[in-house]
Amino acid sequence: MIAIFRLYRPDGTYFNTGEVYKFSFIKEAYTPYSYFYVTFDADDLADGEYTGAWFNVNYHTVSRSLIDTLKIVKENGKKIGHVSGRSYTSLLLENQLPPGMYSRLSINNLVDDYFSIPNITHESNSDESYIFVKKGSSMWDGVVNLAYKLTGRYPYIRSENTIMISDPAEPNIFTYTDDDILSIGNELDTRRLVSGLHMADLEGNYGVYDLTDSEAAARDIVRNRYFELDRRFLYDPLQGCQFRDAIAQRKFRRKFISYHGYNGEDLGDKATFGDVENGRISAVRITGNMSGIFTEISVYEDSFNP
């Protein structure tokens, strides 16, 4: 198993840990950060505080992250380290934008002008639209709203901490043959589906902006949602229903494979396996232990990934 784990001190210096015994790493399109759990040989770990982590699997850097928890346990004379962490983009959920209407906003000035969050980069895109920020909304909410206005897509995190609102210019392409694949499958998840969305107009009246979800109706699922006029979509109010419907359909269908190893797959890359041809990679799960490294690749089929 080739897994290299590095812990960073507050002054920027770092310590490469001993052997990694086991780990799990997860990254998926609708979560604005990756997260990991690592167990490692801590016999030579120097005392002191550690605040960041770097993780490399099969010579591919998968994470530059905050440390959420760090525990050192001494068992039978040996020290074992247990670390969990999330990529720096998790901080997008923990910073709020000032409420109000933002006009002529691009992903460039949204990320660059409002908060300086270390270690986060973004796709360079100067296309502009407007967003409305409700009280208590996070910076990630603003990115989601802007991405939907500009591309009709949901934003995602590529590389270690790069915000993306469109497809990468040069995605990597991966093809998995029957000889590569350990398991292959598909999954249907209807738990989030909503049958009817009903939005009030400016006067608070219902019956003007309504949407019926055909996937829910076909399954006899009845879940109605009523909400006030969504000021994020004042120029096209019905989009308020369409956006919520797309959110409810996320991860509706999933096709996946698992294989032995890790080849550097990332969100936004393309995968071909089974009856999937050049499907957009939507989730990457890597696990490792003394038996080796195993990777699961998922392709979603939903409103954001038709």
Buried (B, 14 or more C-beta within 10 A) or exposed (E): BBBBBBBBBEEEEBBEBBEBBBBBBBBBBBBBBBBBBBBBBBBEBEEEEBBBBBBBBBEBEBBBBBBBEBEEEEEEEEBBBBBBBBBBBBBBBEEBBEEEEBEEBBBBEBBEEBBEBEBBBBBEBEBBBBBBBEEEBBBBBBBBBBBBBBBBBBBBBBBBBBBBBBBBEEBBEBEBEEEBBEEBEBEEEEEBBBBBBBBBEEEEEEEBBBBBBEBBEEEEBEEEBEBEBBBBBBEEBBBBBBBBBBBBBBBBBBBBBBBEEBBBBBBBBBBBBBEBEEBBBBBBBBBBBEEEBBBBBBBBBBBBBE
